[in-house]
């Protein structure tokens, strides 16, 4: 994995999560060199931060929606 690829944010939360899972699987094999492990750890930490930020932003949007804009739907009579 090149340094330029490490600096580039993933296109979506799902892509970041998939890449993070791939990194974890690669590290769990124990076949990475020390340098590769450190680079993978660094990329994983950046992806984790990205995912946490995306989740926090989504949570804020949900809280805004729940703060008065959401209303119960009228029940239809059958």
N, CA, C and O atoms as CSV, one atom per row, in Angstrom:
chain,resi,resn,atom,element,x,y,z
A,1,UNK,N,N,0.863,-1.184,0.000
A,1,UNK,CA,C,0.000,0.000,0.000
A,1,UNK,C,C,0.898,1.233,0.000
A,1,UNK,O,O,1.767,1.358,0.863
A,2,UNK,N,N,0.711,2.120,-0.923
A,2,UNK,CA,C,1.549,3.300,-1.033
A,2,UNK,C,C,1.142,4.361,-0.023
A,2,UNK,O,O,0.027,4.345,0.500
A,3,UNK,N,N,2.056,5.281,0.242
A,3,UNK,CA,C,1.772,6.370,1.181
A,3,UNK,C,C,0.642,7.246,0.666
A,3,UNK,O,O,-0.172,7.730,1.452
A,4,UNK,N,N,0.581,7.458,-0.659
A,4,UNK,CA,C,-0.488,8.283,-1.228
A,4,UNK,C,C,-1.846,7.641,-0.983
A,4,UNK,O,O,-2.821,8.337,-0.698
A,5,UNK,N,N,-1.915,6.325,-1.091
A,5,UNK,CA,C,-3.177,5.626,-0.826
A,5,UNK,C,C,-3.552,5.748,0.641
A,5,UNK,O,O,-4.734,5.810,0.979
A,6,UNK,N,N,-2.555,5.782,1.510
A,6,UNK,CA,C,-2.815,5.916,2.943
A,6,UNK,C,C,-3.397,7.270,3.297
A,6,UNK,O,O,-4.173,7.381,4.247
A,7,UNK,N,N,-3.037,8.291,2.554
A,7,UNK,CA,C,-3.492,9.641,2.861
A,7,UNK,C,C,-4.879,9.932,2.307
A,7,UNK,O,O,-5.543,10.868,2.754
A,8,UNK,N,N,-5.312,9.154,1.361
A,8,UNK,CA,C,-6.581,9.406,0.679
A,8,UNK,C,C,-7.745,8.887,1.525
A,8,UNK,O,O,-7.750,7.722,1.923
A,9,UNK,N,N,-8.735,9.749,1.801
A,9,UNK,CA,C,-9.891,9.264,2.559
A,9,UNK,C,C,-10.733,8.330,1.702
A,9,UNK,O,O,-10.815,8.508,0.487
A,10,UNK,N,N,-11.353,7.345,2.320
A,10,UNK,CA,C,-12.201,6.430,1.558
A,10,UNK,C,C,-13.432,7.151,1.021
A,10,UNK,O,O,-13.856,8.159,1.586
A,11,UNK,N,N,-14.008,6.640,-0.068
A,11,UNK,CA,C,-15.155,7.317,-0.679
A,11,UNK,C,C,-16.436,7.233,0.151
A,11,UNK,O,O,-17.344,8.045,-0.027
A,12,UNK,N,N,-16.514,6.256,1.053
A,12,UNK,CA,C,-17.733,6.113,1.846
A,12,UNK,C,C,-17.416,5.429,3.171
A,12,UNK,O,O,-16.337,4.864,3.353
A,13,UNK,N,N,-18.371,5.489,4.087
A,13,UNK,CA,C,-18.235,4.790,5.364
A,13,UNK,C,C,-18.048,3.296,5.126
A,13,UNK,O,O,-17.193,2.659,5.742
A,14,UNK,N,N,-18.859,2.747,4.223
A,14,UNK,CA,C,-18.803,1.316,3.945
A,14,UNK,C,C,-17.442,0.906,3.385
A,14,UNK,O,O,-16.914,-0.147,3.742
A,15,UNK,N,N,-16.878,1.733,2.511
A,15,UNK,CA,C,-15.561,1.442,1.944
A,15,UNK,C,C,-14.490,1.500,3.024
A,15,UNK,O,O,-13.579,0.672,3.044
A,16,UNK,N,N,-14.595,2.475,3.920
A,16,UNK,CA,C,-13.633,2.595,5.012
A,16,UNK,C,C,-13.716,1.384,5.930
A,16,UNK,O,O,-12.691,0.841,6.342
A,17,UNK,N,N,-14.924,0.964,6.247
A,17,UNK,CA,C,-15.120,-0.188,7.122
A,17,UNK,C,C,-14.576,-1.461,6.472
A,17,UNK,O,O,-13.940,-2.276,7.141
A,18,UNK,N,N,-14.823,-1.633,5.179
A,18,UNK,CA,C,-14.317,-2.807,4.465
A,18,UNK,C,C,-12.788,-2.815,4.453
A,18,UNK,O,O,-12.166,-3.859,4.650
A,19,UNK,N,N,-12.190,-1.654,4.223
A,19,UNK,CA,C,-10.724,-1.575,4.221
A,19,UNK,C,C,-10.175,-1.852,5.610
A,19,UNK,O,O,-9.157,-2.530,5.752
A,20,UNK,N,N,-10.833,-1.337,6.626
A,20,UNK,CA,C,-10.404,-1.573,8.002
A,20,UNK,C,C,-10.472,-3.065,8.341
A,20,UNK,O,O,-9.555,-3.604,8.961
A,21,UNK,N,N,-11.545,-3.722,7.939
A,21,UNK,CA,C,-11.676,-5.163,8.175
A,21,UNK,C,C,-10.572,-5.937,7.456
A,21,UNK,O,O,-10.039,-6.908,7.993
A,22,UNK,N,N,-10.236,-5.510,6.253
A,22,UNK,CA,C,-9.170,-6.156,5.491
A,22,UNK,C,C,-7.821,-5.991,6.189
A,22,UNK,O,O,-7.021,-6.926,6.241
A,23,UNK,N,N,-7.579,-4.804,6.720
A,23,UNK,CA,C,-6.332,-4.541,7.438
A,23,UNK,C,C,-6.240,-5.430,8.673
A,23,UNK,O,O,-5.194,-6.020,8.940
A,24,UNK,N,N,-7.322,-5.525,9.416
A,24,UNK,CA,C,-7.335,-6.354,10.628
A,24,UNK,C,C,-7.044,-7.811,10.265
A,24,UNK,O,O,-6.239,-8.469,10.925
A,25,UNK,N,N,-7.695,-8.309,9.222
A,25,UNK,CA,C,-7.457,-9.693,8.798
A,25,UNK,C,C,-5.996,-9.903,8.407
A,25,UNK,O,O,-5.395,-10.920,8.755
A,26,UNK,N,N,-5.436,-8.949,7.691
A,26,UNK,CA,C,-4.037,-9.050,7.291
A,26,UNK,C,C,-3.091,-9.055,8.478
A,26,UNK,O,O,-2.111,-9.799,8.497
A,27,UNK,N,N,-3.386,-8.228,9.462
A,27,UNK,CA,C,-2.531,-8.167,10.641
A,27,UNK,C,C,-2.675,-9.426,11.492
A,27,UNK,O,O,-1.709,-9.872,12.113
A,28,UNK,N,N,-3.867,-9.995,11.522
A,28,UNK,CA,C,-4.095,-11.193,12.328
A,28,UNK,C,C,-3.362,-12.415,11.781
A,28,UNK,O,O,-3.127,-13.372,12.519
A,29,UNK,N,N,-3.001,-12.398,10.511
A,29,UNK,CA,C,-2.277,-13.537,9.945
A,29,UNK,C,C,-0.871,-13.637,10.517
A,29,UNK,O,O,-0.294,-14.722,10.576
A,30,UNK,N,N,-0.323,-12.504,10.938
A,30,UNK,CA,C,1.030,-12.508,11.479
A,30,UNK,C,C,2.102,-12.597,10.407
A,30,UNK,O,O,3.271,-12.816,10.722
A,31,UNK,N,N,1.729,-12.432,9.161
A,31,UNK,CA,C,2.683,-12.574,8.060
A,31,UNK,C,C,3.265,-11.246,7.593
A,31,UNK,O,O,4.102,-11.225,6.690
A,32,UNK,N,N,2.839,-10.146,8.189
A,32,UNK,CA,C,3.351,-8.836,7.790
A,32,UNK,C,C,4.678,-8.565,8.490
A,32,UNK,O,O,4.893,-8.975,9.631
A,33,UNK,N,N,5.553,-7.872,7.790
A,33,UNK,CA,C,6.799,-7.443,8.421
A,33,UNK,C,C,6.485,-6.350,9.443
A,33,UNK,O,O,5.363,-5.847,9.502
A,34,UNK,N,N,7.466,-5.999,10.228
A,34,UNK,CA,C,7.274,-4.945,11.226
A,34,UNK,C,C,6.868,-3.639,10.551
A,34,UNK,O,O,5.943,-2.965,11.003
A,35,UNK,N,N,7.557,-3.282,9.471
A,35,UNK,CA,C,7.234,-2.037,8.764
A,35,UNK,C,C,5.834,-2.080,8.171
A,35,UNK,O,O,5.101,-1.093,8.232
A,36,UNK,N,N,5.457,-3.224,7.594
A,36,UNK,CA,C,4.115,-3.370,7.034
A,36,UNK,C,C,3.055,-3.299,8.133
A,36,UNK,O,O,1.992,-2.706,7.946
A,37,UNK,N,N,3.354,-3.902,9.268
A,37,UNK,CA,C,2.419,-3.870,10.398
A,37,UNK,C,C,2.218,-2.450,10.905
A,37,UNK,O,O,1.096,-2.043,11.205
A,38,UNK,N,N,3.306,-1.699,10.998
A,38,UNK,CA,C,3.196,-0.313,11.458
A,38,UNK,C,C,2.398,0.533,10.475
A,38,UNK,O,O,1.571,1.349,10.881
A,39,UNK,N,N,2.646,0.339,9.182
A,39,UNK,CA,C,1.898,1.087,8.163
A,39,UNK,C,C,0.421,0.697,8.199
A,39,UNK,O,O,-0.452,1.556,8.078
A,40,UNK,N,N,0.144,-0.592,8.364
A,40,UNK,CA,C,-1.243,-1.055,8.434
A,40,UNK,C,C,-1.926,-0.494,9.675
A,40,UNK,O,O,-3.086,-0.087,9.616
A,41,UNK,N,N,-1.216,-0.472,10.789
A,41,UNK,CA,C,-1.779,0.078,12.022
A,41,UNK,C,C,-2.100,1.557,11.849
A,41,UNK,O,O,-3.162,2.023,12.262
A,42,UNK,N,N,-1.181,2.287,11.238
A,42,UNK,CA,C,-1.385,3.721,11.018
A,42,UNK,C,C,-2.595,3.961,10.120
A,42,UNK,O,O,-3.415,4.833,10.407
A,43,UNK,N,N,-2.711,3.199,9.042
A,43,UNK,CA,C,-3.860,3.347,8.139
A,43,UNK,C,C,-5.146,2.948,8.861
A,43,UNK,O,O,-6.175,3.607,8.711
A,44,UNK,N,N,-5.088,1.880,9.638
A,44,UNK,CA,C,-6.256,1.438,10.392
A,44,UNK,C,C,-6.723,2.494,11.379
A,44,UNK,O,O,-7.924,2.715,11.534
A,45,UNK,N,N,-5.782,3.144,12.047
A,45,UNK,CA,C,-6.141,4.198,12.997
A,45,UNK,C,C,-6.814,5.363,12.278
A,45,UNK,O,O,-7.776,5.937,12.788
A,46,UNK,N,N,-6.309,5.714,11.092
A,46,UNK,CA,C,-6.918,6.803,10.315
A,46,UNK,C,C,-8.322,6.414,9.847
A,46,UNK,O,O,-9.239,7.236,9.874
A,47,UNK,N,N,-8.487,5.169,9.422
A,47,UNK,CA,C,-9.807,4.701,8.986
A,47,UNK,C,C,-10.787,4.668,10.149
A,47,UNK,O,O,-11.955,5.026,9.997
A,48,UNK,N,N,-10.310,4.238,11.305
A,48,UNK,CA,C,-11.165,4.210,12.492
A,48,UNK,C,C,-11.641,5.615,12.838
A,48,UNK,O,O,-12.814,5.821,13.148
A,49,UNK,N,N,-10.731,6.574,12.783
A,49,UNK,CA,C,-11.097,7.966,13.062
A,49,UNK,C,C,-12.131,8.464,12.049
A,49,UNK,O,O,-13.081,9.155,12.416
A,50,UNK,N,N,-11.945,8.113,10.786
A,50,UNK,CA,C,-12.892,8.497,9.726
A,50,UNK,C,C,-14.268,7.897,10.004
A,50,UNK,O,O,-15.282,8.589,9.917
A,51,UNK,N,N,-14.300,6.605,10.340
A,51,UNK,CA,C,-15.573,5.926,10.606
A,51,UNK,C,C,-16.267,6.522,11.828
A,51,UNK,O,O,-17.479,6.736,11.814
A,52,UNK,N,N,-15.507,6.788,12.874
A,52,UNK,CA,C,-16.098,7.383,14.072
A,52,UNK,C,C,-16.671,8.761,13.769
A,52,UNK,O,O,-17.732,9.117,14.280
A,53,UNK,N,N,-15.980,9.535,12.944
A,53,UNK,CA,C,-16.486,10.849,12.552
A,53,UNK,C,C,-17.762,10.748,11.735
A,53,UNK,O,O,-18.696,11.527,11.927
A,54,UNK,N,N,-17.798,9.783,10.822
A,54,UNK,CA,C,-19.003,9.588,10.004
A,54,UNK,C,C,-20.182,9.161,10.869
A,54,UNK,O,O,-21.303,9.629,10.670
A,55,UNK,N,N,-19.933,8.279,11.825
A,55,UNK,CA,C,-21.003,7.841,12.724
A,55,UNK,C,C,-21.487,8.984,13.612
A,55,UNK,O,O,-22.686,9.120,13.857
A,56,UNK,N,N,-20.557,9.802,14.093
A,56,UNK,CA,C,-20.937,10.945,14.929
A,56,UNK,C,C,-21.785,11.935,14.131
A,56,UNK,O,O,-22.761,12.476,14.650
A,57,UNK,N,N,-21.416,12.171,12.874
A,57,UNK,CA,C,-22.192,13.083,12.027
A,57,UNK,C,C,-23.591,12.525,11.775
A,57,UNK,O,O,-24.573,13.267,11.800
A,58,UNK,N,N,-23.677,11.229,11.534
A,58,UNK,CA,C,-24.988,10.601,11.319
A,58,UNK,C,C,-25.839,10.686,12.584
A,58,UNK,O,O,-27.042,10.939,12.518
A,59,UNK,N,N,-25.208,10.474,13.726
A,59,UNK,CA,C,-25.942,10.563,14.995
A,59,UNK,C,C,-26.476,11.975,15.225
A,59,UNK,O,O,-27.600,12.146,15.697
A,60,UNK,N,N,-25.676,12.983,14.893
A,60,UNK,CA,C,-26.132,14.370,15.034
A,60,UNK,C,C,-27.328,14.646,14.130
A,60,UNK,O,O,-28.280,15.307,14.546
A,61,UNK,N,N,-27.286,14.147,12.903
A,61,UNK,CA,C,-28.406,14.347,11.985
A,61,UNK,C,C,-29.672,13.690,12.522
A,61,UNK,O,O,-30.760,14.258,12.426
A,62,UNK,N,N,-29.529,12.502,13.082
A,62,UNK,CA,C,-30.683,11.803,13.652
A,62,UNK,C,C,-31.244,12.582,14.831
A,62,UNK,O,O,-32.461,12.700,14.971
A,63,UNK,N,N,-30.373,13.115,15.678
A,63,UNK,CA,C,-30.836,13.894,16.829
A,63,UNK,C,C,-31.588,15.138,16.380
A,63,UNK,O,O,-32.586,15.510,16.998
A,64,UNK,N,N,-31.131,15.783,15.320
A,64,UNK,CA,C,-31.823,16.960,14.791
A,64,UNK,C,C,-33.207,16.557,14.294
A,64,UNK,O,O,-34.193,17.250,14.548
A,65,UNK,N,N,-33.273,15.446,13.593
A,65,UNK,CA,C,-34.563,14.979,13.087
A,65,UNK,C,C,-35.513,14.616,14.221
A,65,UNK,O,O,-36.711,14.887,14.142
A,66,UNK,N,N,-34.989,14.014,15.260
A,66,UNK,CA,C,-35.829,13.598,16.378
A,66,UNK,C,C,-36.223,14.761,17.284
A,66,UNK,O,O,-37.113,14.614,18.122
A,67,UNK,N,N,-35.583,15.893,17.130
A,67,UNK,CA,C,-35.816,17.026,18.020
A,67,UNK,C,C,-37.064,17.813,17.657
A,67,UNK,O,O,-37.166,18.992,17.994
A,68,UNK,N,N,-37.987,17.203,16.995
A,68,UNK,CA,C,-39.225,17.898,16.718
A,68,UNK,C,C,-39.703,17.796,15.293
A,68,UNK,O,O,-40.843,18.152,14.997
A,69,UNK,N,N,-38.873,17.325,14.420
A,69,UNK,CA,C,-39.291,17.239,13.035
A,69,UNK,C,C,-39.969,15.911,12.721
A,69,UNK,O,O,-40.705,15.805,11.740
A,70,UNK,N,N,-39.725,14.905,13.544
A,70,UNK,CA,C,-40.370,13.620,13.313
A,70,UNK,C,C,-41.707,13.588,14.029
A,70,UNK,O,O,-41.807,13.985,15.190
A,71,UNK,N,N,-42.702,13.130,13.359
A,71,UNK,CA,C,-44.026,13.014,13.960
A,71,UNK,C,C,-44.587,11.651,13.614
A,71,UNK,O,O,-44.241,11.058,12.592
A,72,UNK,N,N,-45.458,11.164,14.481
A,72,UNK,CA,C,-46.096,9.882,14.220
A,72,UNK,C,C,-46.938,9.973,12.959
A,72,UNK,O,O,-47.584,10.989,12.703
A,73,UNK,N,N,-46.926,8.925,12.190
A,73,UNK,CA,C,-47.765,8.861,10.998
A,73,UNK,C,C,-49.199,8.570,11.422
A,73,UNK,O,O,-49.428,7.794,12.350
A,74,UNK,N,N,-50.149,9.179,10.760
A,74,UNK,CA,C,-51.543,8.871,11.100
A,74,UNK,C,C,-51.846,7.420,10.752
A,74,UNK,O,O,-51.405,6.905,9.724
A,75,UNK,N,N,-52.597,6.782,11.615
A,75,UNK,CA,C,-52.954,5.382,11.374
A,75,UNK,C,C,-54.088,5.314,10.368
A,75,UNK,O,O,-55.062,6.061,10.449
A,76,UNK,N,N,-53.943,4.423,9.442
A,76,UNK,CA,C,-55.014,4.248,8.456
A,76,UNK,C,C,-56.039,3.270,9.017
A,76,UNK,O,O,-55.700,2.307,9.705
A,77,UNK,N,N,-57.270,3.540,8.711
A,77,UNK,CA,C,-58.336,2.659,9.178
A,77,UNK,C,C,-58.537,1.565,8.152
A,77,UNK,O,O,-58.670,1.835,6.959
A,78,UNK,N,N,-58.556,0.345,8.616
A,78,UNK,CA,C,-58.730,-0.803,7.713
A,78,UNK,C,C,-60.152,-1.236,7.660
A,78,UNK,O,O,-60.482,-2.187,6.951
